[in-house]
Amino acid sequence: MAAAASLPLAVALFGGVAHADNGAGAFANDDSHSAVVGQLGGVGDDNFGNNAQTQQVNNGDGGYNESNTANVQGFGNTVDQSDTVIAFTNIW
């Protein structure tokens, strides 16, 4: 009974849209950058069964961001999770 009663609270806490804020609360020093990322909807607009999504942003010189996430619904293969290095440089 308690588990059924807590289900609406779990849906409210874990459902919704993820947001990043670069407003006045962001701590950025000289030569720092901030960015905003939003994510809405599911993978291909479908969310049947187990599902995971990851969206990240990285901007500015020397920025570093890494995520290794893969999830599968039912039987299936996961995508390649090896690390890839991408070096950005000025072209002019």
C-alpha positions, 0 to 999 in steps of 0.5 A, a space after each residue: 500500500 505504501 509503495 502504491 501511495 508513493 508512486 505519484 511522488 516518484 513520478 513527480 520527482 523523476 519526471 520532467 525536463 532537465 535544465 542548466 542555468 547560466 544566470 546570476 548563480 553561475 560561478 565563472 572567473 575570468 576567461 570562463 564560459 557558461 552555456 545552457 542545455 535543455 532536453 525534452 522528449 525521449 530517444 526518438 520520441 519513444 519511451 517504452 520500458 527502460 530508457 536512459 538519455 544523456 546530454 552534455 555541453 562543453 565550451 571554452 578553452 581547456 574544457 573537459 566533459 566525459 560520460 560513458 552511459 549505455 542502456 538497453 531495453 530487453 535483449 540487444 547490443 550496446 553502443 561502443 563506449 570507448 573514449 574519443 579525443 576531439 581537439 578544437 583549435 582556431 582555424 583563422 
